[in-house]
Amino acid sequence: NFILVKDTLSALQHLCANHRRKFNIPVLGITGSNGKTIVKEWLYQLMQEDKNVVRSPKSYNSQVGVPLSVWLMSEENNFAIFEAGISLPGEMEKLEPIISPTIGIITNIGQAHDENFLNSKQKIREKLKLFIHAGTLIYNRDILELNDEIVANSVMKKLNLFTWSRKAKANLLIGKVLKEGNETDLQGIYNNEFIRIKIPFIDEASIENAIHCWAVMLL
């Protein structure tokens, strides 16, 4: 069978947004300049023993990749993890109804695709559009420009904000970060209790990605 449409990309996106609406399971949406795919894959590894997780293949986070990822949702899944990337203003508004995340993570804000936005504030606002209907948003409040935009955004303030920080008051307060050989011992406070994890990485990017995953698992 062939379906004739005026715009194949728009048709694909609407088809998969309709497919998404058939499922009432937790859906985690991830965006940010770096770390989307790593965080998604690590979370899949952490959750797969307890949940039947569907996730974006590889780095399928584009205008075509997102609908193809969401199309993989099936009745056997009870958790979903999808990543979304944008390079131009207006793109996230098309991806939001396709993923329709119930939980969100914004990993960080870097310089990728800066040339297509007026400034970093505009880029942050565009990325935050993924979470306009989410219930919870997880982020690092030490990224001051990101934190300021979230605090100033009337829609974001209505969400349950789950924050982590190395410097300020947060749901997950990171204390000591001890690097020993090829491992890092991360120590923190959560719900007024001391907690710790050990990860087999020492680079700062992996530490940041691991803390995002830690926050999700605690949530």
Disulfide bonds with the S-S distance in Angstrom:
none
